[in-house]
Amino acid sequence: MGGCALRLIGALGQPLLLMRHPGVALNLTGREEHTMPNRLSLLCVSGSREKMQMAAMVAATAGALGTEVIVFLSMNALGYFVRGEAPKAPAEGDMGRLMAEKNVPSFRHLFEQAKDLGGARLYACSMAMDLLGLEEGRLESCIEGPMGMTRFLSDASGGQILVF
């Protein structure tokens, strides 16, 4: 058995799950169970600091755990990834304001970490790029390029999609 192995013990002392590697475990019948999706696709459309921060934290954490991560930036989220234009994301509430006050690492920094350390792939919505009149060369270097919704959904199939 390669990778890490973790045994979870039930109330009567019997093993419930035997972790084979992150995301896959053997249950009591000996069948593999996926405890995490092997592919996680994040659809980021909000421009709020809290939602962008949570999306970036999920991307970085899932990537670090070995999950394939695809991030699709569209609508109000895309503007934060244009070279030379780094607008501040507005806070929705107290948490967003506290993150700014306490100098929490920015969502852009976390997305870059997700890419560098966990292999996350970030894409810009081609329709949103057209609406904003953005050329691919104006996107930040952490963005792999434009992608259409059809390709995003195709690439996301078989995994889990989260919307932020």
C-alpha positions in Angstrom: 0.0 0.0 0.0 1.7 3.2 -1.2 1.3 6.7 0.2 0.1 7.5 3.6 -2.1 5.0 5.5 -4.5 6.1 8.2 -6.8 3.7 10.1 -10.1 5.1 11.5 -11.4 3.1 14.3 -15.1 2.8 15.2 -16.7 2.7 18.7 -16.4 -1.1 19.0 -12.7 -1.0 17.9 -13.3 -2.2 14.3 -11.6 -0.3 11.5 -14.0 1.8 9.5 -11.8 3.1 6.8 -8.2 2.5 5.8 -6.8 5.5 3.9 -4.8 4.4 0.9 -3.7 7.9 -0.2 -5.4 11.3 0.1 -8.9 11.0 -1.3 -9.1 7.2 -1.5 -10.0 4.8 1.3 -11.0 1.2 1.7 -14.3 0.8 3.5 -15.4 -2.2 5.6 -16.2 -4.3 2.5 -12.8 -3.7 1.1 -14.1 -1.4 -1.7 -12.4 1.9 -2.5 -14.3 5.0 -1.5 -13.3 8.4 -2.8 -13.4 10.8 0.2 -12.5 13.8 -2.0 -13.2 14.4 -5.6 -10.2 13.7 -7.8 -11.1 16.8 -9.8 -12.4 20.1 -8.4 -13.6 22.9 -10.7 -14.2 26.3 -9.3 -16.4 28.7 -11.1 -15.6 32.2 -9.8 -18.1 34.9 -10.8 -18.3 37.1 -7.7 -16.2 40.2 -7.2 -16.5 40.2 -3.4 -13.4 39.8 -1.3 -14.9 37.0 0.9 -16.0 34.8 -2.0 -12.7 35.2 -3.9 -10.7 34.5 -0.8 -12.7 31.3 -0.1 -12.3 30.1 -3.7 -8.6 30.7 -3.5 -8.3 28.9 -0.1 -10.3 25.9 -1.5 -8.0 25.8 -4.7 -4.8 26.0 -2.6 -5.9 23.4 -0.1 -7.4 20.9 -2.6 -4.3 21.3 -4.8 -2.0 20.6 -1.9 -4.0 17.4 -1.1 -3.4 16.1 -4.6 -6.8 17.0 -6.2 -6.8 18.3 -9.7 -8.0 21.9 -9.6 -9.5 24.0 -12.5 -10.4 27.6 -11.8 -12.7 29.4 -14.3 -12.7 33.2 -13.8 -15.7 35.0 -15.2 -18.0 38.0 -14.7 -16.9 40.2 -11.8 -14.0 37.9 -10.8 -12.1 38.3 -14.0 -11.2 42.0 -13.6 -8.8 41.1 -10.7 -6.5 39.2 -13.1 -5.8 41.9 -15.7 -2.2 43.2 -15.8 -1.7 46.6 -14.5 -5.2 46.8 -13.1 -5.3 45.5 -9.5 -8.6 46.8 -8.1 -9.4 46.1 -4.5 -12.1 43.6 -4.0 -15.0 45.1 -2.0 -15.9 43.5 1.3 -19.4 42.1 1.7 -19.2 42.2 5.5 -17.1 42.2 8.6 -14.9 39.3 7.6 -13.9 41.1 4.4 -13.0 44.2 6.3 -11.1 42.2 9.0 -9.1 40.4 6.2 -8.0 43.8 4.9 -7.2 45.2 8.4 -5.2 42.1 9.4 -3.2 41.8 6.1 -4.5 38.3 5.3 -2.7 37.0 2.2 -4.6 38.2 -0.8 -6.7 35.8 -2.9 -4.4 36.5 -5.9 -1.5 35.3 -3.8 -3.4 32.2 -2.8 -4.4 31.4 -6.4 -0.8 31.8 -7.4 0.2 29.4 -4.6 -2.5 26.9 -5.8 -0.9 27.0 -9.2 2.7 26.9 -8.1 2.4 24.3 -5.3 -0.7 22.3 -6.2 -0.8 22.5 -10.0 -4.1 24.4 -10.2 -5.0 25.6 -13.7 -6.6 29.1 -13.9 -8.5 30.2 -17.0 -10.3 33.3 -18.1 -13.9 33.1 -19.5 -13.6 33.9 -23.2 -17.1 35.5 -23.2 -16.2 37.8 -20.3 -13.0 38.7 -22.1 -15.0 39.7 -25.2 -17.4 41.8 -23.2 -14.5 43.6 -21.4 -12.5 44.0 -24.7 -9.6 42.1 -23.1 -6.8 40.6 -25.2 -5.1 37.5 -23.9 -1.8 39.4 -23.5 -3.4 41.6 -20.8 -4.1 38.7 -18.5 -1.9 38.1 -15.5 0.8 35.4 -16.0 -1.0 33.0 -13.6 -3.8 32.7 -16.1 -3.2 29.9 -18.6 -5.4 31.6 -21.2 -9.1 31.9 -22.3 -11.6 29.1 -22.1 -15.2 28.8 -23.1 -18.0 27.6 -20.9 -18.5 24.5 -23.0 -14.8 23.4 -22.5 -14.9 24.3 -18.8 -18.0 22.0 -18.3 -16.4 19.3 -20.4 -13.1 19.5 -18.4 -15.0 19.6 -15.1 -17.1 16.4 -15.9 -16.5 13.6 -13.5 -15.6 15.9 -10.7 -17.2 18.4 -8.4 -18.0 22.0 -9.4 -18.2 24.8 -6.8 -19.5 28.3 -7.6 -18.1 31.4 -5.9 
